[in-house]
Structure formats: structure tokens, C-alpha cells
Amino acid sequence: MRANHIEQRVLIRILPSQDLGGRSLVFEESKCELAMQIQGIMKRGSLMLLGLLQAALVLSLIQHGHGWDEYLKPPAGNSPHMRVKTSNGHHSYKCSCEKWELTAASADLLSTVDSKTIIGAYSFSRNSNSNSKHQGTWTLFNNPADAIESGARVSAVTAKVILSYPIPGGLSEALLQVTSHHFEGQSGLVSYIQRLKPQGGVPMTSSCQRPHEVLKVPFYAEYQFWRQDVVPPSVPYSLVVPSSVKPVQSLFGEGEVLYLFNGESWEQRYAFAKLYDVPGGKKLGSYYIKARGAGESYGTHFWDLSNPNGVQVVGRVTMPPVSVSNSSLPWLTTTITAHTGSNSLLKNAKAVQMLSTRGGLPNKKSPRGKLSRGQLWRVPFTAVFWFYG
């Protein structure tokens, strides 16, 4: 069937999948038969690929003495804050194209220490969370001191799935990165959330017969909240800064690295990231790497900060970066060579470390099959930048 003919009959919109970070098809017209055929083909291929990737990962974790708890942990530089469990949790589904579609979820949040006291709530709505990477809102009651200081009885965060491990017959265990903060208090510095020990939450069968039929499924899960540390993590010896300088500020960066295939390997050509105080927090500026010139080993790094008064910091890497993970950008220390602006914290800055990296490395294979000279590839990454002065 020709592509233009299909487009005339069925409107197809591609969106990220709800939970596994992959891709799925959402069909907005009533041609469910064709929709399900295409969806079934994609699902079988996706599950096969997912199974192979998970098997390889399991073997790697076992060989290195780690389990899924290690795999689903945030990068170094984040520490556990508090752990909660759900009560009265329900997922609501609607029958669409003979498949159950998640439309809403809700649960009370209890302390894992005191199971009698409600300390918050979890909620999800397909209408308010149109981006299916986002998995809902976690609201926590502030203690009296936080309530007075912040002027709000609650604080809340939203988050997206960045890693997951499917559990047969139930929700997946997952690592989520915070995408927004609302009010100060208990969740003010939360950076990541783990979903652990999930039970239930999915229909017993994936198919349904009655259009618009609604189904409620109980679920249970524990959520481990993590906070971004206020001191940098331990670094390899070669990256240690002089004892005469101290950390004065940290910034969370999220962006992309651009690679060019030179015919033999991938070359890093450019990197860009937006800078925040914490994941999902206040945007404070941007970071980028200028492509290295003649005689330069690692290029020039720039940090442009817009708040509060505007400042630019320029640095160069003088020591080789150190890889601490096979799947993430290496950590590095840059020596500041110039800065402008009147930011009191950074005007005497001497060095910047890029730590707590996640992602940013190209795969050995092309995302489009065979590699070709001049091919470009953008890879997402996150990192925490520590300024010393």
C-alpha cells in the first residue's frame, strides 16, 4: 500500500512510549484494524530487541557483581533523601482500538517507617501529562519549618523515566529524572526518583472489546527520592583540584553532544547543555564546547550564566579526562582562562569539574545501519558542573 494512500486513511502520530523510553504508535482515527497490525509488528520487534539488550545488561551486571538496584541508581553525586510507599493506589485505563490505554493514576504516599501517616500523594493524568515520557506528579507535605519558610504547605515534582526494567505482569522498576519543581520544601532539591518493588497496576490482558470501557487496576510501589549533593563526589586522583580552592557553586546540565564519523571513528564536534540549579529546577544559563582548533587537545569550554547578573566563564582541559563508566562521558577538570561579569561567587573561580555524567557517548554502531563518512549523531547527556574558587 502506498504511503500517501495510508496517510489519507489513517492519521498516525508518533509519541514516546509510556514507560520503557522507546517508541510506540498512537492512532487518532477509527481505523483500529490497520493500527493494531502495525502496532503488533513494532511490538514484536521492540520486545525482541529489548530482550536481547536486557540479557546483555544482566550478564554484564552479574559479571561485575551488581544487581538491578545498581543499574537503576542515579549518577554519583546524588544521595538518598526519603523513601515512601503507596496506599490506595489505582491505575485507570480506557479501551481504545481494542487496547487498554492508561489515562490516570493516583495513590496516597506513606512513610516506610510510619505506615499510619499520609505524607503526600502521587497523581497522573493523560490530559495534564500529554508528554508520555512524564510519569506524573509527586506531592509531599512540608514540615512546619519548611511550610513557614516556603509559605506553602506542600512541595511537588514531576519526573520522566530515563531507565527501566520490566517486571512480568506488573509495572516496571524505573529510574526517573525530575523535570520540574513546584514550591520549596521537602522536594526542593530532589533530583531523581526510583520506582521500586512495583506490584499490579496493569490489566490482566492487554486487549479489550468495548470502546471507551473504563478499568481500574490497583497498584503498589515504593519511591526512593534522591537529592543532588551539596558537596562534589570523590574524583580520580588526576582530576583533583589544588587544596587552596574550594567548591563555590554547582550546576546541573542537560543537553546533547554532536559527533561526526570521520570514516574510522566518531569525533566529538560540539556539545551544548542548558544549566539548572538542580534537575528540573531554575534555568541559570548554558554550556557549550567550541570545536578544538590547531594544537588544541580538548577544545574550549564556555559557561554562560544569565542569573543573577550575567557572567561568562571560559576554561580549557589541561589534563586527560577520566572515564568512570563505559556508558557515560568521562569526568574532567578544566582550568579557567577567562571570565567576564560581576557574579560574586564566580569572579574568582579557578577551575570547573564536569562530574556525575550520564550518557553522551556514541554507540559503536550507527543508529541508521551502516556507518558513512560525514555522518552526524546527536547523543543526549547530563552532568553536574562544580566551580572552584
C-alpha positions, 0 to 999 in steps of 0.5 A, a space after each residue: 500500500 502506498 504511503 500517501 494512500 495510508 496517510 489519507 486513511 489513517 492519521 498516525 502520530 508518533 509519541 514516546 512510549 509510556 514507560 520503557 523510553 522507546 517508541 510506540 504508535 498512537 492512532 487518532 482515527 477509527 481505523 483500529 484494524 490497520 493500527 493494531 497490525 502495525 502496532 503488533 509488528 513494532 511490538 514484536 520487534 521492540 520486545 525482541 530487541 529489548 530482550 536481547 539488550 536486557 540479557 546483555 545488561 544482566 550478564 554484564 551486571 552479574 559479571 561485575 557483581 551488581 544487581 538491578 538496584 545498581 543499574 537503576 541508581 542515579 549518577 554519583 553525586 546524588 544521595 538518598 533523601 526519603 523513601 515512601 510507599 503507596 496506599 490506595 493506589 489505582 491505575 485507570 485505563 480506557 479501551 481504545 482500538 481494542 487496547 487498554 490505554 492508561 489515562 490516570 493514576 493516583 495513590 496516597 504516599 506513606 512513610 516506610 517507617 510510619 505506615 499510619 501517616 499520609 505524607 503526600 500523594 502521587 497523581 497522573 493524568 493523560 490530559 495534564 501529562 500529554 508528554 508520555 515520557 512524564 510519569 506524573 506528579 509527586 506531592 509531599 507535605 512540608 514540615 512546619 519549618 519548611 511550610 513557614 519558610 516556603 509559605 506553602 504547605 506542600 512541595 511537588 515534582 514531576 519526573 520522566 523515566 530515563 531507565 527501566 526494567 520490566 517486571 512480568 505482569 506488573 509495572 516496571 522498576 524505573 529510574 526517573 529524572 525530575 523535570 520540574 519543581 513546584 514550591 520549596 520544601 521537602 522536594 526542593 532539591 530532589 533530583 531523581 526518583 526510583 520506582 521500586 518493588 512495583 506490584 499490579 497496576 496493569 490489566 490482566 490482558 492487554 486487549 479489550 472489546 468495548 470502546 471507551 470501557 473504563 478499568 481500574 487496576 490497583 497498584 503498589 510501589 515504593 519511591 526512593 527520592 534522591 537529592 543532588 549533593 551539596 558537596 562534589 563526589 570523590 574524583 580520580 586522583 588526576 582530576 583533583 583540584 589544588 587544596 587552596 580552592 574550594 567548591 563555590 557553586 554547582 550546576 546541573 546540565 542537560 543537553 546533547 553532544 554532536 559527533 561526526 564519523 570521520 570514516 574510522 571513528 566518531 569525533 566529538 564536534 560540539 556539545 551544548 547543555 542548558 544549566 539548572 540549579 538542580 534537575 528540573 529546577 531554575 534555568 541559570 544559563 548554558 554550556 557549550 564546547 567550541 570545536 578544538 582548533 590547531 594544537 588544541 587537545 580538548 577544545 574550549 569550554 564556555 559557561 554562560 550564566 544569565 542569573 543573577 547578573 550575567 557572567 561568562 566563564 571560559 576554561 580549557 582541559 589541561 589534563 586527560 579526562 577520566 572515564 568512570 563508566 563505559 556508558 557515560 562521558 568521562 569526568 574532567 577538570 578544566 582550568 579557567 582562562 577567562 571570565 567576564 561579569 560581576 557574579 560574586 561567587 564566580 569572579 574568582 573561580 579557578 577551575 570547573 569539574 564536569 562530574 556525575 555524567 550520564 550518557 553522551 557517548 556514541 554507540 559503536 554502531 550507527 543508529 541508521 545501519 551502516 556507518 558513512 563518512 560525514 555522518 552526524 549523531 546527536 547523543 543526549 547527556 547530563 552532568 553536574 558542573 562544580 566551580 572552584 574558587 
